[in-house]
């Protein structure tokens, strides 16, 4: 795993653009997600401790596909073979042959593709029409990035609770 920002992007750090601010937060959240899951005992990575029944590895795969759906399939309007490839029978799913290393590699590759989409567009650019939007008007890149930041922040908070239940450790 090699995400550029493993420390929290402080508001006092200069940034070249608002897009760079979004990218820093996404890099930070990805790094923390992987660090938290890697720190769990191996047996806890596929175990659910919540009524919703998701596991840490399922969360990792889900967030990889969230980026794919919102930036490539949605905003960029690219053809995506399996935009919902993180799900089976209407729930998150990771087959037994996919482990932490494979899922981190997939997230790393997706992060590079996401960065390319963001760096190749203006924040005010409107996404391409397509099935991601379910007939609604496509969102701007800035709105998509805001959604991704909140999605990562929310799920990372949930993972904090899971990690505390699994190991007793809390906080960052």
C-alpha positions in Angstrom: 0.0 0.0 0.0 1.4 3.4 -1.0 -1.1 6.2 -0.6 0.7 9.6 -0.5 -1.1 11.0 2.6 -0.9 8.9 5.7 -1.1 11.9 8.0 -4.2 13.9 8.4 -4.4 16.7 5.8 -4.3 19.8 8.1 -6.3 22.8 7.0 -3.2 25.0 7.4 -1.2 23.1 4.8 -1.2 24.9 1.5 -2.8 23.1 -1.5 -2.5 23.9 -5.2 -6.3 23.6 -5.7 -9.5 22.5 -4.1 -9.2 19.3 -6.1 -5.9 18.6 -4.4 -7.6 19.0 -1.0 -10.1 16.4 -1.9 -7.4 14.0 -3.2 -5.4 14.5 0.1 -8.4 13.5 2.2 -9.1 10.5 0.0 -5.5 9.4 0.2 -5.6 9.8 4.0 -8.8 7.8 4.4 -7.6 5.0 2.1 -4.3 4.8 4.1 -6.2 4.7 7.4 -8.6 2.1 6.2 -5.8 -0.3 5.1 -3.8 0.4 8.3 -6.8 -0.4 10.5 -7.7 -3.6 8.7 -4.1 -4.7 8.5 -3.7 -4.2 12.3 -6.7 -6.5 13.0 -5.9 -10.2 13.8 -6.3 -12.2 10.6 -9.4 -14.0 12.1 -11.1 -10.6 12.6 -10.8 -9.5 9.0 -13.6 -11.8 7.8 -15.6 -11.7 11.0 -18.6 -9.3 11.5 -19.2 -7.8 14.9 -22.2 -5.7 13.7 -25.9 -6.5 13.2 -25.5 -5.3 9.6 -23.1 -8.3 9.2 -20.3 -6.6 7.0 -16.7 -7.6 7.6 -13.6 -5.4 7.4 -12.5 -7.0 4.1 -16.0 -6.5 2.7 -15.8 -2.8 3.6 -12.4 -2.5 1.9 -13.8 -4.0 -1.3 -17.0 -1.9 -1.0 -15.0 1.3 -0.9 -12.9 0.3 -3.9 -16.1 -0.2 -5.9 -17.7 3.0 -4.5 -14.9 4.9 -6.2 -15.3 2.9 -9.4 -19.0 3.6 -9.5 -18.9 7.3 -8.7 -15.8 8.4 -10.6 -15.3 6.0 -13.6 -18.8 4.6 -14.3 -20.7 7.7 -13.1 -18.7 10.9 -13.6 -16.5 9.8 -16.5 -19.3 7.7 -18.1 -16.9 4.8 -18.8 -18.1 1.3 -19.5 -17.6 -0.8 -16.4 -18.1 -4.6 -16.6 -19.3 -5.1 -13.0 -20.0 -1.8 -11.3 -21.6 -3.7 -8.4 -18.9 -6.4 -8.2 -18.6 -5.8 -4.4 -22.0 -7.4 -3.9 -23.7 -10.7 -4.1 -27.3 -11.4 -3.1 -27.8 -7.7 -2.2 -25.0 -7.6 0.4 -21.2 -6.9 0.3 -19.2 -10.0 -0.6 -15.6 -11.1 -0.7 -14.8 -14.6 -1.9 -12.5 -16.8 0.1 -9.7 -16.5 -2.5 -9.5 -12.7 -2.1 -7.5 -11.6 0.8 -6.0 -8.4 2.2 -3.2 -8.2 -0.3 -5.4 -8.6 -3.3 -8.0 -6.1 -2.0 -5.3 -3.6 -1.1 -3.8 -4.0 -4.6 -7.3 -3.4 -6.1 -7.8 -0.3 -4.0 -4.4 1.1 -4.9 -5.1 0.6 -8.6 -8.5 2.2 -8.2 -7.0 5.2 -6.4 -4.6 5.8 -9.3 -7.6 5.7 -11.8 -9.6 8.0 -9.5 -6.7 10.4 -9.3 -6.4 10.5 -13.1 -10.1 11.3 -13.4 -9.9 14.1 -10.9 -6.7 15.6 -12.3 -8.1 15.5 -15.8 -11.2 17.4 -15.0 -12.4 20.7 -13.4 -14.4 20.5 -10.2 -17.3 22.3 -11.9 -17.4 19.7 -14.8 -20.7 17.8 -15.0 -20.5 14.0 -15.2 -21.5 12.1 -18.3 -25.1 10.9 -18.6 -25.4 7.2 -17.9 -26.9 4.4 -15.8 -25.1 5.5 -12.6 -27.5 8.4 -12.3 -30.7 6.4 -12.6 -32.2 9.1 -14.9 -31.2 12.0 -12.8 -29.0 14.8 -14.0 -25.3 13.9 -13.5 -23.5 15.6 -10.6 -20.4 17.8 -10.8 -17.0 16.4 -10.0 -17.0 18.5 -6.8 -20.3 16.9 -5.6 -19.0 13.4 -6.4 -15.8 14.1 -4.5 -17.7 15.4 -1.5 -19.8 12.3 -1.5 -16.7 10.1 -1.6 -15.1 12.0 1.3 -18.2 11.6 3.4 -18.5 7.9 2.5 -14.9 7.2 3.5 -15.2 9.2 6.7 -18.5 7.5 7.7 -17.1 4.0 7.0 -13.8 4.7 8.7 -15.7 5.7 11.8 -17.6 2.5 11.7 -14.3 0.6 11.3 -13.0 2.3 14.4 -15.9 0.8 16.3 -15.3 -2.7 14.8 -11.6 -2.5 15.6 -12.3 -1.5 19.2 -14.7 -4.4 19.6 -12.2 -6.8 18.1 -9.0 -5.7 19.8 -9.9 -3.2 22.6 -7.8 -0.5 20.9 -9.5 2.8 20.2 -9.0 6.0 18.3 -6.5 6.8 15.7 
